[in-house]
Structure formats: structure tokens, C-alpha cells
């Protein structure tokens, strides 16, 4: 099923700190960038809205190990590490979804708990656009991708995860494989970009 105006693309957290040289680099995280770019180009050509989520943590966050959390400092608001990957080529109409900036939800794994620049949540924004299906790529498979996919399914959206456009942390061996199983069990479809959107350009 190709991109249509009723399908949205969500690019999850393709930020410097999650890519090579970042403070919480996902193994081979940079490899998702070409797939994200191709998906964004195809989505825009079809009139499908494109969203990019970002971690946007305060400098002192219970998400970080120094304050009782599990992770090294990463994606701190306003820093280079929090910027989207420089090779990411997004349509000018792409809208940012900010997450992890609330002290009440310091983890921010789920883009559906985030907000856009107008203060609206992702569910409300997608419904306003008449979107019924979400296509997801990005980082990391076993955390923010998985939780955002599960959030989309809870919202009643059909979801396709592009498996060639995601990579995992694998804090424990097999975490990414388990995440794929969890997403499929929740009703998400797992496919490559070309399988979803036809032959390569």
C-alpha cells in the first residue's frame, strides 16, 4: 500500500546523539538516514504529511543516570546532540514532535505523549488531517520506535514499521527482535520501504 494523503510518515528521533559520535549512539544508527530520506521524499510526493520526533530533555532529568535514570546525558535542549542528523533531508512542511521535555514524563519514549509547536498532540493533529495510517522509521527500535508504534496502535491507527529504516540499542541481547515481535503482536505491519511503497525510484 503506497503513501497517500491519508498516510503519515513519522521519523523517530534521528538525532545526533543517537548516531555515530553521539553520547548514546545506536549501533549503525546512521544507516537509517537514507531510508528516512527516501521515505520522506515519497511521502511528500504523495501529499502525505511528514512528522519528525525529537528527544528534548532538560539538562537535569531523572531520565539520566546522574539523576537516578538509566541513560547517559543525551539530547539536551538546545545542544548539538539534540539536533536532527545533518544528512536528514526533510520536506519543508515537516512538523516536529517534541517529547521528553516534561518532568512528569521524563522518559519520552512515545511520540504520542509529545506535542507539536502549536501545543497539540500527535493524535489530534493526525485526526485533523484525516490520517488513518502511520508509517514509522527511526531510532531506536527497542525504545522510542516501539513505544511510538504502540502509542499509535492504542490511538486506533494502522501502522507499518519500515524494518530497513530502524535500528536498535539492544541493551540486552535480543531486545530489538523482541520489540519487533511486540509491535507485530499489537497489530503493526513490518515491511521494507520498497515492499510498502512499490519499486525503488
N, CA, C and O of each residue as an XYZ file, in Angstrom:
804
protein
N       0.842     -1.192      0.000
C       0.000      0.000      0.000
C       0.881      1.247      0.000
O       1.578      1.499      0.983
N       0.869      2.030     -1.072
C       1.768      3.186     -1.155
C       1.305      4.347     -0.291
O       0.208      4.329      0.267
N       2.166      5.362     -0.190
C       1.806      6.576      0.531
C       0.620      7.258     -0.148
O       0.511      7.283     -1.374
N      -0.265      7.809      0.681
C      -1.401      8.602      0.224
C      -1.551      9.782      1.171
O      -0.885      9.806      2.206
N      -2.403     10.773      0.863
C      -2.616     11.882      1.795
C      -3.207     11.449      3.134
O      -3.154     12.200      4.108
N      -3.777     10.229      3.187
C      -4.341      9.718      4.440
C      -3.327      8.897      5.236
O      -3.657      8.300      6.261
N      -2.088      8.881      4.743
C      -0.995      8.176      5.413
C       0.020      9.209      5.882
O       0.357     10.123      5.129
N       0.509      9.085      7.095
C       1.547      9.992      7.587
C       2.833      9.210      7.830
O       2.804      8.026      8.165
N       3.955      9.892      7.656
C       5.266      9.335      7.971
C       5.755      9.947      9.273
O       5.743     11.167      9.441
N       6.187      9.090     10.196
C       6.793      9.540     11.447
C       8.239      9.065     11.491
O       8.514      7.865     11.495
N       9.157     10.026     11.523
C      10.588      9.740     11.643
C      10.957      9.964     13.103
O      10.898     11.087     13.604
N      11.335      8.893     13.773
C      11.526      8.927     15.222
C      12.995      9.196     15.574
O      13.869      8.376     15.294
N      13.249     10.343     16.186
C      14.493     10.615     16.928
C      15.786     10.348     16.163
O      16.725      9.777     16.718
N      15.846     10.752     14.905
C      17.109     10.608     14.163
C      17.941     11.853     14.473
O      18.048     12.782     13.672
N      18.522     11.826     15.669
C      19.248     12.960     16.245
C      20.721     12.622     16.420
O      21.097     11.452     16.493
N      21.545     13.653     16.485
C      22.996     13.436     16.539
C      23.427     12.533     17.680
O      24.308     11.694     17.496
N      22.827     12.685     18.855
C      23.275     11.889     19.995
C      22.963     10.408     19.843
O      23.553      9.584     20.543
N      22.055     10.052     18.952
C      21.733      8.647     18.724
C      22.482      8.063     17.519
O      22.309      6.892     17.181
N      23.309      8.884     16.883
C      24.055      8.440     15.707
C      25.547      8.446     16.018
O      25.950      8.786     17.131
N      26.356      8.076     15.051
C      27.799      7.920     15.272
C      28.391      9.160     15.915
O      28.170     10.279     15.451
N      29.146      8.956     16.988
C      29.781     10.056     17.711
C      28.920     10.681     18.779
O      29.383     11.547     19.522
N      27.664     10.254     18.871
C      26.759     10.800     19.872
C      26.958     10.170     21.235
O      27.640      9.153     21.361
N      26.369     10.766     22.248
C      26.554     10.285     23.616
C      25.777      9.002     23.903
O      26.051      8.313     24.886
N      24.808      8.683     23.042
C      24.044      7.440     23.198
C      23.832      6.836     21.811
O      22.707      6.577     21.385
N      24.951      6.623     21.126
C      24.899      6.189     19.728
C      24.301      4.785     19.600
O      24.731      3.848     20.274
N      23.315      4.663     18.734
C      22.719      3.367     18.403
C      23.618      2.691     17.378
O      23.979      3.323     16.386
N      23.994      1.432     17.577
C      24.832      0.761     16.586
C      24.228      0.860     15.181
O      23.071      0.502     14.960
N      25.038      1.352     14.241
C      24.612      1.522     12.839
C      23.429      2.480     12.711
O      22.674      2.408     11.741
N      23.265      3.371     13.681
C      22.135      4.285     13.641
C      22.103      5.156     12.400
O      21.029      5.476     11.891
N      23.279      5.544     11.906
C      23.328      6.383     10.701
C      22.733      5.693      9.477
O      22.321      6.357      8.525
N      22.688      4.367      9.502
C      22.189      3.628      8.340
C      20.717      3.895      8.050
O      20.245      3.621      6.946
N      19.989      4.427      9.024
C      18.567      4.693      8.776
C      18.363      5.949      7.947
O      17.292      6.133      7.368
N      19.369      6.822      7.876
C      19.173      8.131      7.249
C      18.751      8.019      5.777
O      17.782      8.671      5.390
N      19.436      7.220      4.934
C      18.992      7.130      3.536
C      17.560      6.607      3.385
O      16.826      7.048      2.501
N      17.169      5.677      4.240
C      15.802      5.146      4.175
C      14.806      6.218      4.602
O      13.753      6.378      3.985
N      15.145      6.957      5.668
C      14.286      8.056      6.103
C      14.125      9.091      4.996
O      13.023      9.582      4.751
N      15.231      9.422      4.328
C      15.173     10.418      3.256
C      14.311      9.934      2.090
O      13.507     10.693      1.549
N      14.482      8.673      1.710
C      13.683      8.135      0.611
C      12.207      8.097      0.981
O      11.347      8.440      0.170
N      11.919      7.677      2.209
C      10.525      7.622      2.657
C       9.912      9.018      2.694
O       8.768      9.207      2.283
N      10.674      9.998      3.189
C      10.172     11.363      3.261
C       9.898     11.922      1.865
O       8.896     12.603      1.647
N      10.793     11.629      0.928
C      10.601     12.100     -0.443
C       9.345     11.502     -1.067
O       8.567     12.209     -1.707
N       9.156     10.220     -0.880
C       7.980      9.547     -1.446
C       6.700     10.017     -0.767
O       5.673     10.205     -1.419
N       6.773     10.205      0.553
C       5.597     10.685      1.278
C       5.191     12.071      0.780
O       4.018     12.320      0.500
N       6.171     12.970      0.672
C       5.871     14.331      0.232
C       5.300     14.342     -1.184
O       4.370     15.094     -1.477
N       5.859     13.508     -2.059
C       5.367     13.448     -3.440
C       3.918     12.987     -3.500
O       3.180     13.354     -4.415
N       3.512     12.178     -2.520
C       2.141     11.657     -2.482
C       1.191     12.563     -1.700
O       0.001     12.269     -1.590
N       1.713     13.657     -1.161
C       0.873     14.545     -0.363
C       0.636     14.051      1.050
O      -0.290     14.500      1.725
N       1.478     13.121      1.498
C       1.362     12.584      2.861
C       2.120     13.482      3.831
O       3.244     13.883      3.530
N       1.543     13.809      4.984
C       2.255     14.641      5.955
C       3.431     13.898      6.576
O       3.391     12.681      6.761
N       4.473     14.648      6.893
C       5.688     14.083      7.479
C       5.911     14.727      8.848
O       5.816     15.945      9.002
N       6.206     13.887      9.830
C       6.496     14.336     11.190
C       7.853     13.779     11.603
O       8.218     12.670     11.212
N       8.594     14.542     12.388
C       9.866     14.076     12.948
C       9.838     14.321     14.443
O       9.679     15.457     14.888
N       9.991     13.259     15.219
C      10.015     13.428     16.671
C      11.447     13.655     17.141
O      12.414     13.280     16.479
N      11.543     14.280     18.305
C      12.865     14.513     18.893
C      12.777     14.401     20.403
O      11.825     14.874     21.024
N      13.800     13.760     20.990
C      14.016     13.862     22.428
C      14.486     15.280     22.713
O      15.287     15.836     21.961
N      13.990     15.867     23.797
C      14.310     17.270     24.095
C      14.355     17.420     25.611
O      13.526     18.089     26.228
N      15.373     16.760     26.182
C      15.440     16.649     27.637
C      16.022     17.898     28.284
O      16.906     18.539     27.715
N      15.528     18.249     29.476
C      16.220     19.270     30.271
C      17.584     18.741     30.719
O      17.801     17.530     30.763
N      18.497     19.649     31.049
C      19.855     19.240     31.424
C      19.855     18.355     32.663
O      20.669     17.439     32.777
N      18.946     18.626     33.585
C      18.815     17.802     34.785
C      17.502     17.037     34.675
O      16.421     17.596     34.859
N      17.617     15.764     34.376
C      16.421     14.949     34.146
C      16.555     13.604     34.841
O      17.627     13.000     34.805
N      15.487     13.119     35.477
C      15.532     11.790     36.080
C      15.667     10.683     35.043
O      15.783      9.510     35.400
N      15.652     11.041     33.781
C      15.912     10.095     32.695
C      17.398      9.706     32.653
O      17.749      8.634     32.158
N      18.262     10.580     33.174
C      19.707     10.390     33.084
C      20.254      9.681     34.323
O      19.719      9.823     35.422
N      21.320      8.921     34.126
C      21.886      8.123     35.213
C      22.351      8.987     36.383
O      22.292      8.550     37.533
N      22.808     10.198     36.106
C      23.274     11.078     37.186
C      22.149     11.487     38.132
O      22.396     11.943     39.249
N      20.907     11.315     37.667
C      19.742     11.706     38.477
C      18.814     10.523     38.740
O      17.622     10.691     38.995
N      19.395      9.316     38.672
C      18.637      8.128     39.028
C      18.084      7.326     37.875
O      17.463      6.285     38.089
N      18.296      7.789     36.657
C      17.778      7.094     35.480
C      18.748      6.057     34.936
O      19.723      5.686     35.590
N      18.459      5.596     33.723
C      19.234      4.501     33.147
C      20.213      4.936     32.065
O      21.026      4.128     31.618
N      20.156      6.204     31.630
C      20.845      6.587     30.405
C      21.874      7.691     30.632
O      21.719      8.513     31.535
N      22.928      7.708     29.809
C      23.837      8.858     29.837
C      23.115     10.110     29.328
O      22.086     10.020     28.659
N      23.668     11.263     29.655
C      23.072     12.520     29.194
C      23.031     12.531     27.665
O      24.028     12.237     27.006
N      21.866     12.874     27.112
C      21.708     12.920     25.655
C      20.558     13.843     25.281
O      19.634     14.056     26.066
N      20.627     14.380     24.082
C      19.546     15.186     23.500
C      19.042     16.261     24.463
O      17.840     16.434     24.659
N      19.997     16.976     25.054
C      19.634     18.073     25.947
C      19.188     19.269     25.102
O      19.793     19.593     24.081
N      18.131     19.902     25.552
C      17.520     21.010     24.822
C      18.559     22.039     24.359
O      19.355     22.544     25.150
N      18.524     22.331     23.060
C      19.375     23.375     22.511
C      20.791     22.973     22.181
O      21.560     23.797     21.685
N      21.164     21.727     22.443
C      22.539     21.295     22.174
C      22.664     20.686     20.778
O      21.668     20.329     20.148
N      23.903     20.575     20.310
C      24.171     19.954     19.006
C      23.674     18.511     18.991
O      23.163     18.032     17.979
N      23.829     17.823     20.123
C      23.412     16.428     20.190
C      21.920     16.236     20.001
O      21.475     15.168     19.582
N      21.148     17.266     20.310
C      19.696     17.173     20.182
C      19.202     17.510     18.778
O      18.034     17.288     18.460
N      20.095     18.048     17.932
C      19.687     18.404     16.572
C      19.427     17.145     15.744
O      19.989     16.080     16.002
N      18.575     17.294     14.760
C      18.362     16.202     13.819
C      19.640     15.968     13.024
O      20.426     16.892     12.813
N      19.846     14.727     12.585
C      21.046     14.357     11.837
C      21.220     15.304     10.645
O      20.253     15.577      9.933
N      22.435     15.804     10.421
C      22.629     16.807      9.363
C      22.342     16.290      7.957
O      22.069     17.083      7.057
N      22.397     14.982      7.753
C      22.128     14.430      6.422
C      20.652     14.106      6.200
O      20.263     13.642      5.128
N      19.846     14.352      7.213
C      18.414     14.108      7.076
C      17.818     15.196      6.182
O      17.943     16.386      6.472
N      17.179     14.783      5.114
C      16.597     15.731      4.159
C      15.077     15.626      4.253
O      14.470     14.695      3.725
N      14.482     16.593      4.933
C      13.051     16.548      5.201
C      12.319     17.617      4.397
O      12.866     18.691      4.145
N      11.091     17.326      3.997
C      10.299     18.356      3.320
C      10.138     19.581      4.209
O      10.150     19.469      5.435
N       9.988     20.745      3.595
C       9.848     21.984      4.371
C       8.595     21.976      5.234
O       8.502     22.718      6.211
N       7.636     21.137      4.871
C       6.378     21.062      5.626
C       6.452     20.121      6.830
O       5.476     19.977      7.566
N       7.609     19.479      7.031
C       7.760     18.534      8.152
C       7.497     19.234      9.477
O       7.964     20.351      9.701
N       6.749     18.573     10.352
C       6.436     19.146     11.659
C       7.157     18.366     12.758
O       7.200     17.136     12.737
N       7.711     19.091     13.701
C       8.440     18.494     14.815
C       7.494     18.078     15.936
O       6.550     18.792     16.275
N       7.768     16.921     16.496
C       7.070     16.441     17.684
C       8.098     16.390     18.810
O       9.057     15.620     18.744
N       7.905     17.196     19.826
C       8.852     17.294     20.933
C       8.384     16.411     22.081
O       7.212     16.430     22.456
N       9.314     15.638     22.635
C       8.965     14.739     23.721
C      10.121     14.659     24.715
O      11.251     15.035     24.403
N       9.824     14.168     25.908
C      10.863     14.035     26.919
C      11.223     15.339     27.609
O      12.185     15.392     28.376
N      10.453     16.401     27.341
C      10.764     17.691     27.936
C       9.968     17.969     29.213
O      10.127     19.011     29.849
N       9.111     17.015     29.568
C       8.264     17.199     30.745
C       8.846     16.470     31.955
O       9.251     15.312     31.845
N       8.889     17.138     33.107
C       9.356     16.463     34.316
C       8.394     15.369     34.769
O       8.755     14.514     35.578
N       7.174     15.400     34.247
C       6.176     14.399     34.634
C       6.291     13.125     33.789
O       5.841     12.059     34.210
N       6.892     13.233     32.600
C       7.171     12.063     31.772
C       8.597     12.211     31.253
O       8.805     12.509     30.076
N       9.581     12.003     32.129
C      10.958     12.291     31.750
C      11.504     11.372     30.663
O      12.466     11.731     29.985
N      10.907     10.191     30.483
C      11.459      9.252     29.510
C      11.147      9.682     28.089
O      12.047      9.720     27.250
N       9.907     10.003     27.800
C       9.555     10.487     26.474
C       9.769      9.467     25.373
O      10.133      9.829     24.254
N       9.547      8.197     25.675
C       9.755      7.176     24.652
C       8.686      7.216     23.548
O       8.962      6.841     22.408
N       7.487      7.661     23.876
C       6.352      7.578     22.958
C       6.067      8.954     22.353
O       5.763      9.906     23.072
N       6.169      9.049     21.019
C       5.894     10.320     20.345
C       4.461     10.777     20.576
O       4.161     11.964     20.454
N       3.578      9.847     20.909
C       2.186     10.208     21.139
C       1.975     10.858     22.508
O       0.877     11.327     22.809
N       3.020     10.887     23.335
C       2.987     11.650     24.574
C       3.613     13.027     24.398
O       3.645     13.821     25.338
N       4.113     13.315     23.193
C       4.762     14.586     22.918
C       3.785     15.639     22.437
O       2.569     15.465     22.514
N       4.337     16.732     21.943
C       3.496     17.832     21.469
C       4.157     18.515     20.284
O       5.375     18.455     20.116
N       3.336     19.169     19.463
C       3.833     19.933     18.344
C       4.008     21.390     18.760
O       3.718     21.756     19.899
N       4.486     22.220     17.827
C       4.781     23.604     18.189
C       3.536     24.409     18.543
O       3.632     25.451     19.191
N       2.366     23.927     18.120
C       1.134     24.622     18.473
C       0.510     24.100     19.759
O      -0.579     24.523     20.148
N       1.212     23.174     20.419
C       0.737     22.629     21.680
C      -0.156     21.412     21.545
O      -0.464     20.754     22.539
N      -0.578     21.103     20.317
C      -1.435     19.942     20.106
C      -0.619     18.652     20.174
O       0.586     18.651     19.920
N      -1.289     17.563     20.519
C      -0.659     16.260     20.497
C      -0.699     15.663     19.100
O      -1.383     16.172     18.212
N       0.037     14.582     18.917
C       0.129     13.950     17.601
C      -1.201     13.336     17.187
O      -1.583     13.430     16.020
N      -1.914     12.710     18.117
C      -3.198     12.087     17.760
C      -4.161     13.129     17.213
O      -4.774     12.930     16.164
N      -4.291     14.239     17.928
C      -5.219     15.284     17.492
C      -4.825     15.829     16.124
O      -5.679     16.064     15.269
N      -3.524     16.026     15.927
C      -3.043     16.567     14.663
C      -3.310     15.608     13.507
O      -3.731     16.031     12.430
N      -3.068     14.327     13.730
C      -3.326     13.343     12.680
C      -4.815     13.263     12.362
O      -5.198     13.169     11.196
N      -5.643     13.298     13.378
C      -7.090     13.249     13.144
C      -7.562     14.477     12.376
O      -8.438     14.378     11.516
N      -6.981     15.639     12.685
C      -7.334     16.858     11.959
C      -6.999     16.742     10.473
O      -7.656     17.350      9.628
N      -5.961     15.946     10.164
C      -5.543     15.752      8.774
C      -6.254     14.593      8.098
O      -6.049     14.351      6.908
N      -7.086     13.877      8.839
C      -7.777     12.730      8.268
C      -6.883     11.524      8.051
O      -7.162     10.678      7.202
N      -5.800     11.450      8.828
C      -4.840     10.344      8.690
C      -5.339      9.117      9.435
O      -5.747      9.202     10.593
N      -5.304      7.980      8.761
C      -5.716      6.718      9.371
C      -4.569      5.724      9.478
O      -4.673      4.719     10.182
N      -3.478      6.005      8.782
C      -2.351      5.077      8.756
C      -1.057      5.825      9.006
O      -0.866      6.939      8.516
N      -0.169      5.208      9.770
C       1.123      5.799     10.105
C       2.234      4.857      9.664
O       2.175      3.651      9.900
N       3.239      5.422      9.025
C       4.442      4.683      8.647
C       5.573      5.197      9.534
O       5.759      6.407      9.667
N       6.328      4.280     10.141
C       7.313      4.657     11.160
C       8.704      4.173     10.775
O       8.898      3.028     10.368
N       9.667      5.086     10.919
C      11.097      4.769     10.784
C      11.837      5.476     11.913
O      11.262      6.325     12.594
N      13.121      5.128     12.120
C      13.927      5.895     13.063
C      14.604      5.081     14.138
O      14.883      3.895     13.967
N      14.865      5.747     15.260
C      15.676      5.203     16.347
C      14.974      5.395     17.697
O      14.289      6.398     17.897
N      15.132      4.484     18.584
C      15.714      3.168     18.405
C      14.581      2.130     18.447
O      13.559      2.324     19.106
N      14.794      1.037     17.732
C      13.765      0.007     17.582
C      13.132     -0.398     18.904
O      11.911     -0.497     19.020
N      13.990     -0.633     19.910
C      13.541     -1.243     21.160
C      13.079     -0.234     22.209
O      12.710     -0.623     23.317
N      13.095      1.049     21.876
C      12.621      2.060     22.829
C      11.626      3.016     22.161
O      10.420      2.771     22.196
N      12.112      4.086     21.561
C      11.179      5.113     21.085
C      10.380      4.675     19.859
O       9.229      5.082     19.699
N      10.967      3.857     18.999
C      10.187      3.337     17.871
C       9.076      2.430     18.396
O       7.907      2.608     18.057
N       9.449      1.466     19.218
C       8.446      0.532     19.738
C       7.343      1.265     20.491
O       6.162      1.018     20.247
N       7.708      2.158     21.395
C       6.695      2.829     22.199
C       5.808      3.745     21.366
O       4.620      3.883     21.656
N       6.366      4.367     20.345
C       5.556      5.219     19.469
C       4.602      4.382     18.630
O       3.462      4.784     18.394
N       5.062      3.225     18.179
C       4.184      2.316     17.425
C       3.044      1.831     18.317
O       1.888      1.804     17.893
N       3.366      1.454     19.534
C       2.310      1.000     20.451
C       1.350      2.145     20.775
O       0.148      1.925     20.920
N       1.879      3.365     20.889
C       1.019      4.526     21.103
C       0.083      4.757     19.931
O      -1.087      5.094     20.117
N       0.598      4.574     18.722
C      -0.230      4.731     17.524
C      -1.326      3.678     17.469
O      -2.459      3.968     17.087
N      -0.985      2.472     17.848
C      -1.982      1.399     17.832
C      -3.060      1.659     18.887
O      -4.241      1.416     18.638
N      -2.665      2.147     20.047
C      -3.654      2.489     21.077
C      -4.598      3.583     20.590
O      -5.757      3.643     21.000
N      -4.096      4.440     19.718
C      -4.912      5.522     19.169
C      -5.794      5.045     18.015
O      -6.569      5.825     17.462
N      -5.677      3.772     17.653
C      -6.529      3.221     16.612
C      -5.995      3.373     15.203
O      -6.726      3.151     14.237
N      -4.728      3.748     15.068
C      -4.136      3.918     13.745
C      -3.605      2.600     13.205
O      -3.106      1.766     13.960
N      -3.715      2.417     11.890
C      -2.989      1.342     11.237
C      -1.523      1.771     11.166
O      -1.228      2.938     10.909
N      -0.615      0.838     11.393
C       0.802      1.187     11.458
C       1.626      0.215     10.627
O       1.442     -1.000     10.692
N       2.532      0.776      9.849
C       3.549     -0.011      9.158
C       4.916      0.448      9.645
O       5.215      1.642      9.627
N       5.739     -0.486     10.075
C       7.105     -0.193     10.507
C       8.043     -0.603      9.385
O       8.041     -1.761      8.968
N       8.842      0.330      8.893
C       9.792      0.025      7.820
C      11.070     -0.537      8.442
O      11.877      0.206      9.001
N      11.240     -1.830      8.340
C      12.313     -2.514      9.056
C      13.704     -2.159      8.533
O      14.690     -2.334      9.249
N      13.800     -1.663      7.293
C      15.109     -1.233      6.795
C      15.449      0.178      7.245
O      16.544      0.670      6.973
N      14.516      0.837      7.933
C      14.723      2.201      8.393
C      14.735      2.334      9.895
O      14.487      3.420     10.419
N      15.020      1.243     10.611
C      15.119      1.278     12.076
C      16.372      0.531     12.529
O      16.852     -0.369     11.840
N      16.886      0.907     13.675
C      17.999      0.195     14.305
C      17.774      0.239     15.812
O      17.130      1.154     16.326
N      18.319     -0.771     16.526
C      18.062     -0.885     17.948
C      19.287     -0.714     18.818
O      20.420     -0.841     18.355
N      19.044     -0.424     20.095
C      20.104     -0.294     21.087
C      20.594     -1.677     21.518
O      21.797     -1.916     21.619
N      19.650     -2.582     21.771
C      19.968     -3.933     22.260
C      20.791     -3.879     23.541
O      21.872     -4.461     23.637
N      20.249     -3.165     24.521
C      20.882     -3.117     25.837
C      21.058     -4.540     26.368
O      22.076     -4.870     26.977
N      20.058     -5.363     26.128
C      20.152     -6.805     26.369
C      20.032     -7.505     25.018
O      19.247     -7.076     24.172
N      20.802     -8.580     24.802
C      20.722     -9.283     23.523
C      19.282     -9.696     23.200
O      18.571    -10.248     24.040
N      18.880     -9.415     21.975
C      17.538     -9.806     21.554
C      16.466     -8.772     21.797
O      15.304     -9.006     21.467
N      16.826     -7.616     22.374
C      15.815     -6.595     22.664
C      15.099     -6.117     21.401
O      13.882     -5.929     21.403
N      15.855     -5.924     20.332
C      15.230     -5.433     19.101
C      14.304     -6.476     18.485
O      13.218     -6.150     18.005
N      14.737     -7.718     18.502
C      13.883     -8.794     17.980
C      12.591     -8.891     18.788
O      11.513     -9.090     18.228
N      12.709     -8.750     20.103
C      11.522     -8.771     20.950
C      10.619     -7.575     20.658
O       9.394     -7.695     20.665
N      11.236     -6.420     20.402
C      10.455     -5.229     20.074
C       9.674     -5.428     18.783
O       8.513     -5.029     18.695
N      10.296     -6.041     17.783
C       9.588     -6.325     16.537
C       8.407     -7.261     16.790
O       7.324     -7.069     16.237
N       8.621     -8.259     17.616
C       7.524     -9.173     17.971
C       6.402     -8.423     18.687
O       5.224     -8.640     18.406
N       6.776     -7.541     19.613
C       5.776     -6.780     20.367
C       4.957     -5.887     19.442
O       3.740     -5.782     19.595
N       5.618     -5.248     18.489
C       4.906     -4.367     17.561
C       3.972     -5.161     16.658
O       2.836     -4.755     16.409
N       4.467     -6.302     16.170
C       3.624     -7.141     15.321
C       2.434     -7.685     16.104
O       1.319     -7.747     15.587
N       2.675     -8.077     17.346
C       1.595     -8.588     18.190
C       0.527     -7.526     18.427
O      -0.652     -7.847     18.574
N       0.941     -6.266     18.464
C      -0.004     -5.162     18.657
C      -0.757     -4.804     17.376
O      -1.651     -3.959     17.386
N      -0.387     -5.454     16.278
C      -1.111     -5.235     15.026
C      -0.373     -4.423     13.990
O      -0.932     -4.123     12.935
N       0.877     -4.056     14.261
C       1.658     -3.320     13.270
C       2.134     -4.276     12.177
O       2.391     -5.453     12.428
N       2.243     -3.751     10.975
C       2.776     -4.498      9.840
C       4.259     -4.165      9.714
O       4.644     -2.997      9.774
N       5.084     -5.182      9.542
C       6.518     -4.995      9.350
C       6.830     -5.179      7.875
O       6.495     -6.209      7.289
N       7.474     -4.180      7.272
C       7.765     -4.244      5.841
C       8.977     -3.369      5.534
O       9.348     -2.513      6.336
N       9.589     -3.583      4.377
C      10.620     -2.664      3.906
C       9.938     -1.503      3.179
O       8.752     -1.575      2.857
N      10.686     -0.449      2.927
C      10.138      0.698      2.217
C       9.632      0.302      0.839
O       8.529      0.682      0.445
N      10.438     -0.467      0.102
C      10.023     -0.833     -1.253
C       8.822     -1.764     -1.252
O       7.978     -1.694     -2.146
N       8.740     -2.637     -0.254
C       7.571     -3.504     -0.185
C       6.322     -2.697      0.111
O       5.239     -3.023     -0.376
N       6.464     -1.639      0.912
C       5.311     -0.806      1.248
C       4.936      0.126      0.102
O       3.761      0.282     -0.229
N       5.940      0.736     -0.493
C       5.663      1.835     -1.439
C       6.053      1.524     -2.875
O       6.242      2.440     -3.676
N       6.175      0.260     -3.209
C       6.437     -0.101     -4.597
C       7.916     -0.120     -4.929
O       8.768     -0.112     -4.041
N       8.207     -0.146     -6.218
C       9.572     -0.282     -6.696
C      10.391      0.957     -6.345
O       9.841      2.054     -6.239
N      11.709      0.790     -6.162
C      12.552      1.941     -5.855
C      12.543      2.952     -6.992
O      12.314      2.606     -8.151
N      12.798      4.222     -6.633
C      12.771      5.289     -7.623
C      13.992      5.191     -8.529
O      14.155      6.006     -9.436
